[in-house]
Amino acid sequence: MSADTATTTCCAVEEHQGHLCELESQQEWDIIRQVTSHPAVRCENCGNVANTARNVCMPAEL
């Protein structure tokens, strides 16, 4: 995701570096495993699931 896309679609741009899409682009697989072990939210943008809303751009409860 480009910085422009993050600005227009991410609800918490200042925290974007901790979101799954950014973690995936940086291949942070260990962190991804930790933040997806017990998913409770889904990203409305990409469909990724995470434990908490702070790890996705547009969170929606599962």
C-alpha positions as protocol buffer text, in pm:
chain_id: "A"
residue {
  index: 1
  type: MET
  ca { x: 0 y: 0 z: 0 }
}
residue {
  index: 2
  type: SER
  ca { x: 143 y: 333 z: -98 }
}
residue {
  index: 3
  type: ALA
  ca { x: 155 y: 628 z: 140 }
}
residue {
  index: 4
  type: ASP
  ca { x: -116 y: 801 z: -68 }
}
residue {
  index: 5
  type: THR
  ca { x: -344 y: 499 z: -44 }
}
residue {
  index: 6
  type: ALA
  ca { x: -281 y: 472 z: 331 }
}
residue {
  index: 7
  type: THR
  ca { x: -376 y: 838 z: 370 }
}
residue {
  index: 8
  type: THR
  ca { x: -708 y: 794 z: 191 }
}
residue {
  index: 9
  type: THR
  ca { x: -814 y: 453 z: 322 }
}
residue {
  index: 10
  type: CYS
  ca { x: -655 y: 409 z: 663 }
}
residue {
  index: 11
  type: CYS
  ca { x: -852 y: 531 z: 965 }
}
residue {
  index: 12
  type: ALA
  ca { x: -532 y: 571 z: 1171 }
}
residue {
  index: 13
  type: VAL
  ca { x: -261 y: 684 z: 928 }
}
residue {
  index: 14
  type: GLU
  ca { x: -21 y: 779 z: 1211 }
}
residue {
  index: 15
  type: GLU
  ca { x: -33 y: 414 z: 1329 }
}
residue {
  index: 16
  type: HIS
  ca { x: -20 y: 257 z: 982 }
}
residue {
  index: 17
  type: GLN
  ca { x: 325 y: 102 z: 1030 }
}
residue {
  index: 18
  type: GLY
  ca { x: 170 y: -150 z: 1274 }
}
residue {
  index: 19
  type: HIS
  ca { x: -110 y: -255 z: 1042 }
}
residue {
  index: 20
  type: LEU
  ca { x: -108 y: -596 z: 877 }
}
residue {
  index: 21
  type: CYS
  ca { x: -75 y: -461 z: 523 }
}
residue {
  index: 22
  type: GLU
  ca { x: 240 y: -273 z: 620 }
}
residue {
  index: 23
  type: LEU
  ca { x: 376 y: -564 z: 828 }
}
residue {
  index: 24
  type: GLU
  ca { x: 325 y: -794 z: 528 }
}
residue {
  index: 25
  type: SER
  ca { x: 505 y: -557 z: 294 }
}
residue {
  index: 26
  type: GLN
  ca { x: 800 y: -558 z: 534 }
}
residue {
  index: 27
  type: GLN
  ca { x: 780 y: -938 z: 575 }
}
residue {
  index: 28
  type: GLU
  ca { x: 743 y: -917 z: 955 }
}
residue {
  index: 29
  type: TRP
  ca { x: 609 y: -1275 z: 977 }
}
residue {
  index: 30
  type: ASP
  ca { x: 677 y: -1326 z: 1350 }
}
residue {
  index: 31
  type: ILE
  ca { x: 486 y: -1009 z: 1441 }
}
residue {
  index: 32
  type: ILE
  ca { x: 204 y: -1105 z: 1205 }
}
residue {
  index: 33
  type: ARG
  ca { x: 170 y: -1443 z: 1377 }
}
residue {
  index: 34
  type: GLN
  ca { x: 144 y: -1269 z: 1714 }
}
residue {
  index: 35
  type: VAL
  ca { x: -120 y: -1015 z: 1609 }
}
residue {
  index: 36
  type: THR
  ca { x: -337 y: -1270 z: 1426 }
}
residue {
  index: 37
  type: SER
  ca { x: -336 y: -1559 z: 1674 }
}
residue {
  index: 38
  type: HIS
  ca { x: -688 y: -1487 z: 1808 }
}
residue {
  index: 39
  type: PRO
  ca { x: -865 y: -1274 z: 1545 }
}
residue {
  index: 40
  type: ALA
  ca { x: -1152 y: -1051 z: 1654 }
}
residue {
  index: 41
  type: VAL
  ca { x: -1154 y: -789 z: 1375 }
}
residue {
  index: 42
  type: ARG
  ca { x: -1138 y: -783 z: 996 }
}
residue {
  index: 43
  type: CYS
  ca { x: -1003 y: -507 z: 775 }
}
residue {
  index: 44
  type: GLU
  ca { x: -1272 y: -361 z: 549 }
}
residue {
  index: 45
  type: ASN
  ca { x: -998 y: -272 z: 294 }
}
residue {
  index: 46
  type: CYS
  ca { x: -806 y: -596 z: 250 }
}
residue {
  index: 47
  type: GLY
  ca { x: -998 y: -861 z: 444 }
}
residue {
  index: 48
  type: ASN
  ca { x: -707 y: -949 z: 674 }
}
residue {
  index: 49
  type: VAL
  ca { x: -804 y: -1051 z: 1028 }
}
residue {
  index: 50
  type: ALA
  ca { x: -628 y: -946 z: 1348 }
}
residue {
  index: 51
  type: ASN
  ca { x: -661 y: -970 z: 1723 }
}
residue {
  index: 52
  type: THR
  ca { x: -727 y: -598 z: 1769 }
}
residue {
  index: 53
  type: ALA
  ca { x: -840 y: -301 z: 1563 }
}
residue {
  index: 54
  type: ARG
  ca { x: -502 y: -132 z: 1599 }
}
residue {
  index: 55
  type: ASN
  ca { x: -353 y: -378 z: 1348 }
}
residue {
  index: 56
  type: VAL
  ca { x: -585 y: -306 z: 1054 }
}
residue {
  index: 57
  type: CYS
  ca { x: -669 y: 5 z: 852 }
}
residue {
  index: 58
  type: MET
  ca { x: -1049 y: -12 z: 857 }
}
residue {
  index: 59
  type: PRO
  ca { x: -1157 y: -243 z: 1142 }
}
residue {
  index: 60
  type: ALA
  ca { x: -1489 y: -428 z: 1156 }
}
residue {
  index: 61
  type: GLU
  ca { x: -1583 y: -682 z: 1422 }
}
residue {
  index: 62
  type: LEU
  ca { x: -1593 y: -1045 z: 1312 }
}
